[in-house]
């Protein structure tokens, strides 16, 4: 309608008639009413009645992510994760003598050695100190497997998980007991039957070490060290002592059996003993075995992380490593934390290989297995293995891991 003449133009009239002609009957009846009537929606024929509210939440029966257990560990299903936080019941396990049952009311943490005053702390004592929360990953130093094409991300790198951890800074507790100036190291000891012990540089305590008692908003699970564990962001998983019961300060490292017989790796003809920080690595979690893709659009997704800080960039190759393109990093990108990445790919239906590699904020670039062997020699060992991993895309769309020999 023209504001000047008050008449309806021919174009406006025709437009209204056309709009009315394409409206459903139900909507035509609703024209002019203040409350349009919505069409009825039929019940989903697959819906079945279920139980009502329960004391604990549960997953849909159609979602069944599970850890893959062995004698001493259980692996996180990385391929089933939609982001970086691992549900507490899917966090990987690695222990040396089973999981102890510990009454938190009777458990104590002793801190002694080169301190001003030796003290014991209960869980209730720790909770009186200012609490802090951070997100970071934990990873076993032996987190890499290869050998056959029928391997999932869980099989290859399932000994890493990420949580939101809550507890107290270790520096806060050390300030409470007073640390002797001559102290340079501390020994952490667990309450498991194996009495797991590791020596840790004191500088880590002043940096970002924590004693944690909660994970993803609840008390940490027994498999994760209930009622308290040490958290050393970016350091080898076995140094994050579970069921923590004793910390002793000293001038020198203790050279425990774990440090002299395990968790070391060679550099040419020498042994690197104190390789605490975990190197940067990444893995594509989709598409991966046993997925099958179709020609056309595919979103490549995966995880990248570094024990030395933030992920700076992730690159993806869809042509067997001949060229590389930057992937998109999902925010927030946190220090010493899993970072989710995505890359949009238009697959032409031809057989190829896809790979990812990460560069962390120190400039470290994830190496190939060949580069690792060149740096460490033929007796490469089983720890601190962070090679670029490759997925084979077959012409029929099936996806297989590409294993490489460790020599």
Residue pairs with C-beta under 8 A, 6 or more apart in sequence:
1 7
1 8
1 9
1 12
2 9
20 28
20 31
23 31
24 39
26 37
26 39
27 36
29 37
30 36
30 37
59 65
65 77
65 80
65 87
65 90
66 77
66 90
67 74
67 75
67 76
67 77
67 90
67 92
67 93
67 158
68 74
68 75
68 77
68 154
68 155
68 158
69 75
69 93
72 94
72 95
72 96
73 92
73 93
73 94
73 95
73 140
73 159
74 92
74 93
74 223
75 92
75 154
75 155
75 158
75 159
76 86
76 90
76 91
76 92
76 154
76 158
76 159
76 160
76 161
77 90
77 152
77 153
77 154
77 158
78 152
78 153
78 154
78 157
78 158
78 160
78 283
78 285
78 303
79 152
79 153
79 154
79 285
79 286
79 288
81 285
81 303
83 330
83 340
84 135
84 162
84 303
84 330
84 337
84 338
84 339
84 340
85 135
85 162
85 163
85 164
85 216
86 161
86 162
86 163
87 216
88 163
88 215
88 216
88 218
88 220
88 221
88 224
89 221
90 161
91 138
91 161
91 163
91 215
91 221
91 223
91 224
92 138
92 140
92 158
92 159
92 160
92 161
93 223
93 224
94 140
94 159
94 237
94 238
95 192
95 194
95 223
95 242
96 192
96 194
96 196
97 192
97 193
97 194
98 192
98 193
99 192
99 222
99 223
100 191
100 192
100 193
100 222
100 243
101 222
102 191
102 222
102 226
102 227
102 243
104 122
104 123
104 226
104 227
105 122
105 123
107 122
107 123
107 191
107 227
107 228
107 245
108 120
108 121
108 122
108 245
109 120
109 121
109 122
109 126
109 211
109 228
109 244
109 245
109 246
109 247
110 118
110 119
110 120
110 245
110 246
110 247
111 118
111 119
111 120
111 121
111 173
111 174
111 177
111 246
111 247
111 248
111 249
112 118
112 119
112 246
112 247
112 248
112 249
113 183
113 186
113 187
113 247
113 248
113 249
113 250
114 179
114 180
114 182
114 183
114 249
114 250
114 251
115 174
115 177
115 178
115 179
115 180
115 183
115 249
116 177
116 178
116 179
116 180
117 177
117 178
118 177
119 176
119 177
121 173
123 213
123 227
123 228
126 167
126 168
126 173
126 211
126 213
126 228
127 168
127 213
129 168
129 172
129 173
129 176
130 168
130 172
131 166
131 167
131 168
132 166
132 167
132 168
132 169
132 210
133 164
133 165
133 166
134 164
134 165
134 208
134 210
134 233
135 162
135 163
135 164
135 165
135 334
135 337
136 162
136 163
136 165
136 231
136 233
136 234
136 334
136 335
136 336
136 337
137 160
137 161
137 162
137 305
137 336
137 337
137 338
138 160
138 161
138 162
138 163
138 231
138 237
138 240
139 159
139 160
139 236
139 237
139 278
139 305
139 307
140 159
140 160
140 236
140 237
140 238
141 236
141 237
141 238
141 263
141 275
141 278
141 383
141 384
142 159
142 263
142 382
142 383
142 385
143 157
143 158
143 159
143 160
143 237
143 385
144 156
144 157
144 382
144 385
144 386
144 387
145 151
145 155
145 156
145 157
146 156
146 401
146 403
146 404
146 406
147 403
148 401
148 403
149 289
149 392
149 400
149 401
149 402
149 403
150 289
150 290
150 400
150 401
151 289
151 401
151 403
152 288
152 289
152 290
152 401
153 283
153 284
153 285
153 288
155 401
156 283
156 389
156 401
157 281
157 283
157 389
159 237
160 237
160 305
160 338
162 337
162 338
163 215
163 216
164 215
164 216
164 217
165 210
165 212
165 214
165 215
165 231
166 212
166 213
166 214
166 215
166 217
167 210
167 211
167 212
167 213
167 214
167 228
167 231
168 210
168 211
169 208
169 209
169 210
170 205
170 209
170 210
170 211
170 230
171 205
171 206
171 209
173 211
174 205
174 206
179 202
179 249
180 249
182 251
183 202
183 249
183 250
183 251
184 201
184 202
184 250
184 251
184 252
185 199
185 200
185 201
185 202
185 249
185 250
185 251
185 252
185 253
185 254
186 199
186 200
186 202
186 205
186 247
186 248
186 249
186 250
187 197
187 198
187 199
187 200
187 246
187 247
187 248
187 250
187 254
187 256
188 197
188 198
188 200
188 230
188 239
188 241
188 244
188 246
188 247
189 195
189 196
189 197
189 241
189 244
189 245
189 246
189 247
189 248
190 196
190 197
190 225
190 241
190 242
190 243
190 244
190 245
191 243
191 244
191 245
192 242
192 243
196 238
196 241
196 242
196 258
197 241
197 254
197 256
197 258
198 238
198 239
198 241
198 256
198 258
198 259
199 253
199 254
199 255
199 256
199 259
200 209
200 232
200 235
200 239
200 276
201 276
202 249
204 232
204 235
204 276
208 232
208 233
208 336
209 230
209 231
209 232
209 233
210 230
210 231
211 228
211 229
211 230
211 231
211 244
212 220
212 228
212 229
212 230
212 231
213 219
213 220
213 227
213 228
214 220
215 221
215 224
219 226
219 227
220 226
220 227
220 228
220 229
224 242
225 241
225 242
225 243
225 244
226 243
227 243
228 243
228 244
229 240
229 241
229 242
229 243
229 244
230 239
230 240
230 241
230 242
230 244
231 240
232 239
232 240
232 276
233 307
233 335
233 336
234 277
234 278
234 306
234 307
234 308
234 309
234 336
235 276
235 277
235 278
235 307
236 263
236 275
236 276
236 278
238 258
238 262
238 263
239 276
253 259
253 274
259 273
259 274
260 273
262 383
263 275
263 383
264 271
264 272
264 273
264 275
264 381
264 383
265 271
265 272
265 275
265 376
265 380
265 381
265 383
265 384
266 272
266 376
266 377
266 379
266 380
266 381
267 375
267 376
267 377
268 375
268 376
268 377
269 377
275 383
275 384
277 307
277 308
278 306
278 307
278 384
278 386
279 306
279 307
279 308
279 364
279 366
279 384
279 386
280 304
280 305
280 306
280 307
280 308
280 311
280 358
280 359
280 360
280 364
280 365
280 366
280 386
281 304
281 305
281 306
281 358
281 366
281 386
282 302
282 303
282 304
282 305
282 314
282 341
282 356
282 357
282 358
282 366
282 388
283 302
283 303
283 304
283 356
283 389
284 300
284 301
284 302
284 316
284 354
284 355
284 356
284 389
284 391
285 301
285 302
285 303
286 299
286 300
286 301
286 302
287 293
287 298
287 300
287 354
287 391
287 393
287 399
288 391
288 399
288 401
289 391
289 399
289 400
289 401
290 398
290 399
291 399
292 396
292 397
292 398
292 399
293 347
293 393
293 397
293 399
294 397
295 347
295 348
295 349
295 397
296 346
296 347
297 344
297 345
297 346
297 347
298 344
298 345
298 346
298 347
299 342
299 343
299 344
299 345
300 316
300 318
300 327
300 342
300 343
300 344
300 345
300 354
300 356
301 340
301 341
301 342
301 343
302 314
302 327
302 340
302 341
302 356
303 338
303 339
303 340
303 341
304 311
304 314
304 338
304 339
304 341
304 356
304 358
305 311
305 336
305 337
305 338
305 339
305 358
306 336
306 358
306 360
306 361
306 362
306 364
307 336
308 336
308 360
308 361
308 362
308 364
309 335
309 336
309 360
309 361
309 362
310 333
310 334
310 335
310 336
310 337
310 339
310 360
310 361
311 329
311 333
311 339
311 358
311 359
311 360
311 361
312 358
312 359
312 360
312 361
312 363
313 326
313 327
313 329
313 358
313 359
314 326
314 327
314 329
314 339
314 341
314 356
314 357
314 358
314 359
315 324
315 325
315 326
315 327
315 356
315 357
315 358
315 359
316 324
316 325
316 326
316 327
316 341
316 343
316 345
316 354
316 355
316 356
317 323
317 324
317 325
317 353
317 354
317 355
317 356
317 357
318 325
318 345
318 347
318 352
318 354
319 352
319 353
320 352
320 353
320 355
321 353
321 355
321 388
321 390
324 357
325 343
327 341
327 342
327 343
327 356
328 341
328 342
328 343
329 339
329 340
329 341
330 339
330 340
330 341
330 342
333 339
341 356
345 354
347 393
349 395
350 395
351 392
351 393
351 394
351 395
352 393
353 390
353 391
353 392
353 393
353 402
354 390
354 391
354 393
355 388
355 389
355 390
355 391
356 388
356 389
357 365
357 366
357 388
358 365
358 366
359 365
359 366
366 386
366 387
366 388
367 375
367 386
367 387
367 388
368 387
368 388
369 387
369 388
369 404
369 406
371 387
372 380
372 385
372 386
372 387
373 380
373 406
373 407
378 407
380 406
380 407
387 404
389 401
389 402
390 401
390 402
390 404
391 399
391 400
391 401
391 402
392 399
392 400
392 401
392 402
393 399
394 400
